[in-house]
Amino acid sequence: MLKCNKYNRGNIGKLFSFVIDKEAIMPDNSSVFIIKDSDNCKFALPKKYYSYYNFKTGDNIICKLDKINCSGQIFFEPENPYYKAGKIYYFDFIESKTIKNYLGFKETICIVKDIFGQTQQIRNASSITPNNKIKAIVGFIKKGKLYLIPEISFKNILHQGKTFHFTIVGKTNNEKFGEVYIISDTSGNKHVLPVEYYTNYKLEVQKQFYGIIKRFSSKGFFYIEPLHPVYEIGKQYDFKIKNISKKNILITDCFNNIMQLSNNQPIKSNTTTIQCKVIDLKKGKPVVII
């Protein structure tokens, strides 16, 4: 449906209205809510992450377009019934401890309980003094879990879709991502950037760069995309045509990366370049449309 095309990468992070149409069982036996919008576009929302939201058939809900994977599968995050991203709340303190996070870095966290009785973590919590009540900011909500950070970090929340300043502080091999740059944000928090996608970016230890927060993983880390050295999002450029078939056009960017476009308009066989608009950046490549 053409009206469902609004759920595209350009609208990631935007809010949309849905009605819970029904509950269903998927082929893998997982339970889902089937949600639909006013244009009858339907999507599946995993039930297991939102059991304490008390959703029921017929409810009107607001969902953020959260992610579109490489297979085109669309993921939504429904609004929490109580907690809102960017707001500060009190939580019941349980304990503090140091962990090795998903990226392999040591990190101090506080274990707390929210208003629904759910256990949550306050990340990068070395600045927090344990007390009965802990004040924290909801930075993100992902799969029903709250990403909480200390109140003093309010001005430095890495918002999805925004550009931030980073410094490369090291280079190592990571068991999850292979060879990576270790990068630091302005608050001193550590992140990783896979080396293989950015060999043409002239990145090196001690170099500073600006990067876009692409999304936040439910495993507790950020996907960060450095600004491209040539292409800017929203601008048009000429790309070399490598091959034209009935269905697809293969083009190359300035670094000879090959990209594929749908051939939905007549192009002369002797054409050598095509003008495209850059709508996004992903793993060191521009995402373009004709």
C-alpha positions as CSV (number, residue, x, y, z in Angstrom):
1,M,0.0,0.0,0.0
2,L,1.3,3.4,-1.0
3,K,-0.1,5.0,2.2
4,C,2.2,2.6,4.2
5,N,5.3,4.1,2.5
6,K,5.4,6.7,5.2
7,Y,7.0,4.1,7.5
8,N,10.5,4.7,6.0
9,R,14.0,5.4,7.2
10,G,13.4,9.1,6.8
11,N,10.7,9.0,9.5
12,I,12.6,6.9,12.1
13,G,12.0,8.6,15.5
14,K,8.6,10.0,14.6
15,L,5.4,9.2,16.4
16,F,2.4,7.5,14.8
17,S,-1.1,6.6,16.0
18,F,-2.4,3.0,16.0
19,V,-5.3,0.9,17.3
20,I,-4.7,-2.5,18.8
21,D,-6.6,-4.6,16.3
22,K,-6.2,-8.0,17.9
23,E,-3.8,-10.5,19.6
24,A,-2.2,-13.2,17.5
25,I,0.3,-16.1,17.7
26,M,3.2,-16.0,15.2
27,P,4.7,-19.1,13.5
28,D,7.4,-19.2,16.1
29,N,4.7,-19.4,18.8
30,S,5.4,-15.9,20.1
31,S,2.4,-13.7,21.1
32,V,2.0,-10.3,19.4
33,F,-0.4,-7.4,19.3
34,I,-1.5,-6.6,15.7
35,I,-1.7,-2.8,15.5
36,K,-3.2,-0.9,12.6
37,D,-3.4,2.8,11.6
38,S,-6.1,4.8,9.9
39,D,-4.9,3.6,6.5
40,N,-5.2,0.0,7.6
41,C,-1.5,-0.5,7.6
42,K,-0.8,-3.4,10.0
43,F,2.2,-4.4,12.1
44,A,3.1,-6.9,14.8
45,L,4.1,-5.7,18.2
46,P,5.8,-8.3,20.5
47,K,3.6,-8.8,23.5
48,K,6.3,-10.1,25.9
49,Y,8.0,-6.7,26.3
50,Y,4.8,-4.8,27.1
51,S,2.9,-7.2,29.4
52,Y,2.8,-4.6,32.2
53,Y,1.5,-1.9,29.9
54,N,-1.9,-3.6,30.2
55,F,-2.8,-3.2,26.5
56,K,-6.0,-4.6,25.2
57,T,-7.8,-4.9,21.9
58,G,-9.4,-1.6,20.8
59,D,-6.8,0.6,22.7
60,N,-5.5,3.6,20.9
61,I,-1.7,3.8,21.3
62,I,1.1,6.1,20.1
63,C,4.2,4.4,18.7
64,K,7.6,5.6,17.7
65,L,9.0,4.3,14.4
66,D,12.2,2.8,16.0
67,K,14.0,0.8,13.4
68,I,14.0,-0.7,9.9
69,N,16.4,-3.5,9.5
70,C,18.3,-4.5,6.4
71,S,15.5,-6.9,5.4
72,G,13.0,-4.0,5.5
73,Q,11.3,-5.3,8.7
74,I,9.8,-2.4,10.6
75,F,9.9,-2.1,14.4
76,F,7.9,0.2,16.6
77,E,8.2,1.3,20.3
78,P,4.9,2.1,22.0
79,E,4.8,5.0,24.5
80,N,5.2,3.9,28.1
81,P,1.9,4.5,30.1
82,Y,3.8,6.5,32.7
83,Y,7.5,7.2,31.9
84,K,8.5,9.7,29.1
85,A,11.9,10.1,27.5
86,G,13.8,13.2,28.8
87,K,11.8,13.4,32.0
88,I,13.2,12.9,35.6
89,Y,11.7,10.5,38.0
90,Y,12.4,8.9,41.5
91,F,13.2,5.2,41.6
92,D,13.4,2.8,44.6
93,F,17.1,1.9,45.1
94,I,18.1,-1.8,45.3
95,E,21.8,-2.0,44.9
96,S,24.9,-0.7,43.1
97,K,27.5,-2.8,41.3
98,T,30.2,-2.7,38.7
99,I,29.6,-4.8,35.6
100,K,31.3,-5.6,32.3
101,N,28.9,-4.1,29.8
102,Y,28.0,-5.4,26.3
103,L,30.9,-3.6,24.7
104,G,33.4,-5.1,27.2
105,F,33.9,-1.9,29.3
106,K,33.6,-1.8,33.1
107,E,30.6,0.3,34.2
108,T,29.0,1.2,37.5
109,I,25.2,0.7,37.5
110,C,22.4,1.1,40.1
111,I,19.7,-1.5,40.2
112,V,16.3,0.2,40.9
113,K,12.6,-0.6,40.8
114,D,10.1,1.5,38.8
115,I,6.5,2.4,39.5
116,F,5.3,-0.9,37.9
117,G,7.6,-3.0,40.1
118,Q,9.9,-3.7,37.2
119,T,13.7,-3.9,37.8
120,Q,15.6,-1.3,35.9
121,Q,19.3,-0.1,35.6
122,I,20.7,3.4,35.9
123,R,23.7,3.4,33.6
124,N,27.1,5.1,34.2
125,A,26.1,5.6,37.8
126,S,29.5,6.2,39.5
127,S,28.4,9.7,40.5
128,I,25.3,8.4,42.4
129,T,25.3,8.2,46.2
130,P,23.0,5.3,47.2
131,N,19.8,6.3,48.9
132,N,16.3,5.0,49.4
133,K,15.2,7.0,46.4
134,I,17.3,7.6,43.4
135,K,16.6,10.4,40.9
136,A,17.3,9.6,37.3
137,I,16.5,10.7,33.7
138,V,14.7,8.4,31.2
139,G,17.0,8.7,28.3
140,F,15.3,6.1,26.1
141,I,12.7,3.4,26.2
142,K,13.5,0.3,24.2
143,K,11.5,-2.9,24.2
144,G,9.7,-1.7,27.3
145,K,12.9,-1.2,29.3
146,L,14.0,2.2,30.6
147,Y,17.5,3.4,29.7
148,L,18.2,5.5,32.8
149,I,21.1,7.9,33.4
150,P,22.1,10.1,36.4
151,E,20.3,13.4,36.7
152,I,23.6,15.3,36.2
153,S,23.9,13.9,32.7
154,F,20.7,15.7,31.5
155,K,22.5,18.0,29.1
156,N,24.5,15.2,27.5
157,I,21.8,12.7,26.6
158,L,22.7,11.2,23.2
159,H,19.4,11.7,21.4
160,Q,18.6,9.5,18.4
161,G,19.0,11.4,15.1
162,K,21.2,14.2,16.6
163,T,24.8,14.9,15.9
164,F,27.4,14.9,18.7
165,H,31.1,15.4,19.2
166,F,33.4,12.3,19.8
167,T,37.1,11.7,20.3
168,I,38.9,8.5,19.3
169,V,40.8,7.4,22.4
170,G,42.0,3.9,21.3
171,K,41.8,1.0,18.9
172,T,41.3,-2.7,19.9
173,N,39.7,-6.0,18.9
174,N,36.2,-6.5,20.3
175,E,34.6,-9.9,20.5
176,K,31.2,-8.5,19.3
177,F,32.3,-6.2,16.5
178,G,35.8,-7.2,15.5
179,E,38.4,-4.4,15.1
180,V,37.0,-1.2,16.5
181,Y,37.9,2.4,17.4
182,I,37.2,3.2,21.1
183,I,35.5,6.6,21.1
184,S,34.5,8.9,24.0
185,D,31.7,11.3,24.1
186,T,31.9,14.7,26.0
187,S,30.8,13.0,29.2
188,G,33.6,10.5,29.1
189,N,31.4,7.5,28.3
190,K,33.0,5.0,26.0
191,H,31.5,3.6,22.7
192,V,32.9,1.6,19.8
193,L,33.0,2.2,16.1
194,P,33.8,-0.7,13.7
195,V,37.0,0.0,11.7
196,E,36.0,-1.9,8.5
197,Y,33.3,0.6,7.4
198,Y,35.4,3.7,7.7
199,T,38.7,3.0,6.2
200,N,38.3,6.0,3.8
201,Y,37.5,8.4,6.6
202,K,41.1,9.0,7.8
203,L,40.1,8.2,11.4
204,E,42.9,7.7,13.9
205,V,43.6,7.7,17.6
206,Q,43.2,11.2,19.2
207,K,41.3,12.5,16.2
208,Q,37.9,14.2,16.9
209,F,34.8,13.9,14.7
210,Y,31.1,14.5,14.7
211,G,28.7,11.5,14.5
212,I,25.0,10.9,14.3
213,I,23.3,8.7,16.9
214,K,21.5,6.2,14.7
215,R,19.7,4.3,17.3
216,F,20.0,2.8,20.8
217,S,20.3,-1.0,21.2
218,S,18.3,-2.8,23.7
219,K,21.6,-4.4,24.8
220,G,22.6,-1.0,26.1
221,F,24.8,0.7,23.5
222,F,24.6,3.3,20.8
223,Y,25.0,2.8,17.1
224,I,27.0,5.9,16.0
225,E,27.6,7.0,12.4
226,P,30.4,9.5,11.7
227,L,29.5,12.3,9.3
228,H,30.6,11.4,5.8
229,P,33.7,13.3,4.5
230,V,32.0,14.1,1.2
231,Y,28.2,13.6,1.3
232,E,25.7,15.6,3.4
233,I,22.2,14.3,4.2
234,G,19.6,16.2,2.2
235,K,21.9,17.2,-0.6
236,Q,22.0,15.9,-4.2
237,Y,25.1,14.4,-5.9
238,D,26.1,12.7,-9.2
239,F,26.9,9.0,-8.8
240,K,28.6,6.9,-11.5
241,I,26.4,4.2,-13.0
242,K,28.1,0.8,-13.0
243,N,25.3,-1.3,-14.5
244,I,21.6,-1.0,-15.5
245,S,19.1,-3.9,-15.6
246,K,15.4,-4.1,-16.0
247,K,14.9,-4.0,-12.2
248,N,18.0,-2.4,-10.7
249,I,20.6,0.2,-11.2
250,L,24.0,-0.3,-9.7
251,I,25.9,2.9,-8.8
252,T,29.2,3.7,-7.1
253,D,30.0,6.4,-4.6
254,C,33.2,8.5,-4.4
255,F,35.0,5.6,-2.6
256,N,33.8,3.0,-5.2
257,N,31.3,1.4,-2.8
258,I,28.5,-0.3,-4.9
259,M,24.9,0.6,-4.1
260,Q,21.7,-0.7,-5.7
261,L,18.7,1.4,-6.7
262,S,15.3,0.2,-8.1
263,N,15.1,1.0,-11.8
264,N,11.6,2.6,-11.8
265,Q,12.2,5.2,-14.5
266,P,13.6,5.1,-18.0
267,I,17.3,5.7,-18.3
268,K,19.2,5.8,-21.6
269,S,21.7,3.0,-22.0
270,N,24.6,5.4,-22.7
271,T,24.0,7.4,-19.4
272,T,27.1,7.3,-17.2
273,T,26.0,9.2,-14.1
274,I,22.8,9.7,-12.2
275,Q,21.8,12.4,-9.7
276,C,20.6,11.1,-6.4
277,K,19.6,12.7,-3.1
278,V,21.4,11.5,0.1
279,I,18.7,10.7,2.7
280,D,20.8,8.8,5.2
281,L,24.3,7.4,6.1
282,K,24.8,3.8,7.0
283,K,28.1,1.9,7.7
284,G,30.2,4.5,5.8
285,K,27.9,4.6,2.8
286,P,25.3,7.2,1.6
287,V,21.7,5.9,1.4
288,V,20.3,7.6,-1.7
289,I,17.1,7.9,-3.8
290,I,16.7,9.1,-7.3
